[in-house]
Amino acid sequence: MAQHPDRSKGEDGAAQGASRGAARLSRGLLSSLPVMAVLLFGFLAPLATVAAYAFATPKTFDVFRSFTLENFEAIFDPANTVWRSFAWSLGLAGLTVLILAIVAYPIAWGLARAFGRWSGLVSVLFVFPLFVSENVRLYGWTLFFIKNGVLDGALKLIGARGPDVLYTPGITLFGMVYVYLPFMLFPITLGLSMVPRELVEAARDLGASRFMVWREVELPLAMPGVMIGMLLTFVLAVGALAESKILGGQAVIVATHDIEIAFTYAQNWPLGSALALILTVIVGALSLVALSRLDLDRILGRR
């Protein structure tokens, strides 16, 4: 029986399309290999090692050769007060995000809408501190607030005294707000720059007040940038350690301090890994909840 010419042409076209798709897939796979290698050896491998140590025998290095829940039992023991360090870490990180959202939004609006040709210079002023070590900047604030330091010495010239704020939870929060301001500022600026000005002008032409324009138009459209800034700041702030040690003088003990002690002075790597794994799970769960509320396709310009 003779084969229909139209059918044979269709089958040939389908075969050619499949071969082209396979070629594109192979090129895409090859192009992604460097990224996959970085993720595998730079992220997944260390995380898997930490997870393995978390189930190792306490105060040993028998990783991958033992399995026990003793480390988690010690952490969740009612007599253990390690939960306080987790509460301080999560609480300070949450307050940092809240304060920075309030502080950074007006600055970001100025960068996106008001500063004009000066916006580049203002951006550089906020980026420049990142070129200096975080510890150096925090020690600078210590010299500023310490007794007989810059602030106290200047106020003594007029017969006053500087506030005694060092080594308190408040100054720890101040240090976190200061350090993580750029990480909140620039995602919000990006989100605000994505808001079409035509929509804002149309809302004003229809009689909407400034507050209504902000609430109904500007904030919802800029929310992806705001959420990314809040998420990035929260993840970084939960892992903050230098602020509580340098400015706070360990007036509060954060979770990362307990992890550092377990890995260094106590030489109990399994316990430190268990603490790190619990903190990772908490932060990861909160991050997934936040990401579920983001429209990544719109942010990436896919629609």
C-alpha positions in Angstrom: 0.0 0.0 0.0 1.4 3.4 -0.9 2.0 5.9 1.9 0.1 9.1 1.8 2.5 12.0 0.9 1.0 14.5 3.3 1.3 12.0 6.2 4.9 11.3 5.4 5.7 15.0 5.3 4.0 15.5 8.7 5.9 12.6 10.2 9.2 14.0 8.8 8.4 17.4 10.2 7.6 16.0 13.7 10.8 14.0 13.7 12.8 17.1 12.7 11.1 19.1 15.5 11.8 16.4 18.0 15.5 16.4 17.0 15.7 20.2 17.2 14.1 20.1 20.7 16.6 17.4 21.8 19.4 19.6 20.5 18.1 22.6 22.4 17.6 20.6 25.5 21.2 19.3 25.3 22.6 22.8 24.8 20.5 24.1 27.7 21.6 21.3 29.9 25.3 21.9 29.0 24.9 25.6 29.7 23.4 24.9 33.1 26.2 22.6 34.2 28.4 25.3 35.7 25.5 26.6 37.8 24.5 23.1 38.8 28.1 22.4 39.9 28.3 25.6 42.0 25.0 24.7 43.7 26.0 21.1 44.3 29.5 21.8 45.7 28.9 25.2 47.2 25.5 24.7 48.7 24.1 21.2 48.8 27.3 19.4 49.8 28.0 21.6 52.9 24.3 21.5 53.9 24.3 17.7 53.6 27.5 17.5 55.7 25.9 19.7 58.4 22.8 17.5 58.3 24.9 14.4 58.6 26.8 15.8 61.6 23.5 16.7 63.3 22.7 13.0 63.7 26.2 11.9 64.7 27.2 10.9 68.2 27.7 14.0 70.5 31.2 15.3 70.9 32.6 13.0 68.2 33.4 13.2 64.5 31.7 10.0 63.5 29.9 11.6 60.6 28.2 9.1 58.2 29.1 6.3 60.6 26.6 6.8 63.4 22.9 7.8 63.7 21.4 9.2 66.9 18.8 11.8 68.0 20.7 12.7 71.2 21.6 16.1 69.9 18.0 17.1 69.2 16.9 15.5 72.5 19.4 17.8 74.3 18.2 20.8 72.4 14.5 20.2 73.1 15.1 19.2 76.7 12.8 21.4 78.9 15.8 22.2 81.1 17.7 23.6 78.1 17.3 27.4 77.6 18.7 27.4 74.1 15.2 28.4 72.8 15.9 31.9 74.2 18.7 32.4 71.7 16.4 31.4 68.9 13.7 33.8 70.2 16.2 36.6 70.3 17.5 35.9 66.8 14.0 35.7 65.3 12.7 38.6 67.3 15.6 41.0 66.5 15.4 40.0 62.8 11.7 40.7 62.7 12.1 44.1 64.4 15.0 44.9 62.0 12.7 44.1 59.0 9.9 46.2 60.4 12.0 49.2 61.1 13.9 49.0 57.8 10.6 48.7 55.8 9.4 52.0 57.4 12.8 53.7 57.0 13.8 52.5 53.6 10.5 53.0 51.8 10.6 56.8 51.7 14.3 56.7 50.7 13.5 54.2 47.9 10.6 56.4 46.7 13.0 59.3 46.5 15.5 57.3 44.5 12.8 56.1 42.1 10.8 59.2 41.8 12.2 62.4 43.3 16.0 62.6 43.4 16.4 62.7 39.6 20.0 63.1 38.5 21.1 62.9 42.2 19.8 59.4 42.6 23.0 57.9 41.5 25.0 59.8 44.0 22.6 58.9 46.8 22.8 55.3 45.8 26.6 55.4 46.0 26.4 56.9 49.5 24.4 53.9 50.6 26.6 51.3 48.8 29.9 52.8 49.9 29.8 51.4 53.5 29.6 47.9 52.0 33.2 48.3 50.8 34.3 48.5 54.4 34.4 45.5 56.7 31.3 45.1 58.9 33.4 44.7 62.0 35.3 47.9 61.3 32.1 49.8 60.9 30.6 48.4 64.1 33.8 49.1 66.1 33.5 52.7 64.7 30.0 52.9 66.3 31.5 51.5 69.5 34.1 54.3 69.6 31.3 56.8 68.9 29.0 55.7 71.8 31.6 54.5 74.4 32.2 56.4 77.6 34.7 59.3 76.8 34.2 58.5 73.2 33.2 60.8 70.3 29.7 61.5 71.4 30.4 61.6 75.2 33.4 63.8 74.7 31.6 66.2 72.5 28.7 66.5 74.9 31.0 67.1 77.9 32.2 70.2 76.2 28.8 71.7 76.8 28.4 70.2 80.3 26.3 67.2 79.3 26.9 63.4 79.1 26.4 60.9 76.4 23.7 58.2 76.7 24.8 54.9 78.1 23.5 52.8 75.3 26.4 50.4 74.6 26.0 46.7 75.5 22.2 46.7 75.5 19.7 44.9 73.3 18.7 48.3 71.8 22.1 49.1 70.4 22.3 45.6 69.0 19.1 46.3 67.1 20.5 49.7 66.0 23.6 47.9 64.6 21.4 45.4 62.6 19.3 48.2 61.2 22.4 50.1 60.2 24.2 47.1 58.6 21.2 45.7 56.6 19.7 49.0 55.4 21.1 48.6 51.8 19.7 45.1 51.5 16.2 46.4 52.2 16.6 49.7 50.3 17.6 48.6 46.8 14.9 45.8 46.3 12.3 48.3 47.3 13.7 50.8 44.9 13.5 48.2 42.2 9.9 47.5 43.0 8.9 51.1 43.0 10.7 51.7 39.6 8.5 48.9 38.2 5.3 50.9 39.0 4.1 52.6 35.7 3.9 56.4 36.2 0.9 56.4 33.9 -1.2 54.5 36.4 -0.3 56.8 39.2 -1.1 59.9 37.1 -4.4 58.3 36.0 -5.4 57.6 39.6 -4.7 61.2 40.5 -6.7 62.4 37.5 -9.6 60.4 38.7 -9.5 62.2 42.0 -7.7 59.8 44.2 -5.8 61.3 47.2 -2.1 60.7 47.7 -2.8 58.1 50.4 -5.3 56.3 48.2 -2.9 56.3 45.3 -0.2 54.8 47.5 -2.5 52.2 49.1 -4.4 51.1 45.9 -1.8 51.5 43.2 1.8 52.1 44.2 2.2 49.7 47.2 0.5 46.6 45.5 2.5 47.0 42.4 5.8 47.6 44.3 5.0 44.7 46.8 7.3 42.1 45.0 10.3 44.4 45.6 9.2 45.1 49.2 8.8 41.4 49.9 12.1 40.5 48.4 13.8 43.2 50.5 12.1 42.0 53.6 13.0 38.3 52.9 16.6 39.1 52.2 17.0 41.3 55.2 15.3 38.7 57.5 17.5 35.9 56.3 20.7 37.9 56.8 19.5 39.4 60.2 18.7 35.9 61.6 22.4 35.0 61.0 23.7 38.2 62.5 26.4 37.7 65.1 28.9 40.6 65.1 26.3 43.1 66.2 25.4 41.3 69.4 29.1 40.7 70.2 30.6 44.1 69.3 27.9 46.5 70.1 25.7 44.4 72.4 28.5 43.0 74.4 26.6 39.7 74.4 23.8 41.4 76.5 21.6 39.0 74.5 22.7 35.6 73.2 21.6 34.9 69.7 21.3 31.5 68.0 24.4 32.0 65.9 26.4 32.6 69.1 25.3 29.2 70.5 26.3 27.6 67.2 29.7 29.2 67.2 30.3 28.1 70.8 29.3 24.5 70.0 31.7 24.4 67.0 34.7 26.1 68.7 35.0 26.1 72.5 32.8 23.1 73.1 34.2 21.1 70.2 30.7 19.6 69.9 30.2 19.6 66.1 27.1 17.4 66.2 25.3 19.7 68.6 26.3 22.8 66.6 25.2 21.1 63.4 21.8 20.2 65.0 21.3 23.9 66.1 22.3 25.1 62.6 19.9 22.6 61.0 17.0 23.7 63.1 17.7 27.4 62.4 18.0 26.5 58.6 14.6 24.7 58.7 12.9 27.6 60.5 14.3 30.2 58.1 13.7 28.0 55.1 10.0 27.5 56.0 9.5 31.2 56.6 11.2 32.0 53.3 9.0 29.5 51.4 5.9 31.1 52.8 7.1 34.5 51.7 8.1 33.2 48.2 4.7 31.6 47.8 3.2 35.1 47.9 5.4 36.5 45.1 4.6 36.4 41.4 8.1 35.5 40.2 7.0 35.4 36.6 6.0 39.1 36.7 9.2 40.1 38.5 11.3 38.3 35.9 9.3 39.9 33.1 7.8 36.7 31.7 4.3 38.2 31.7 
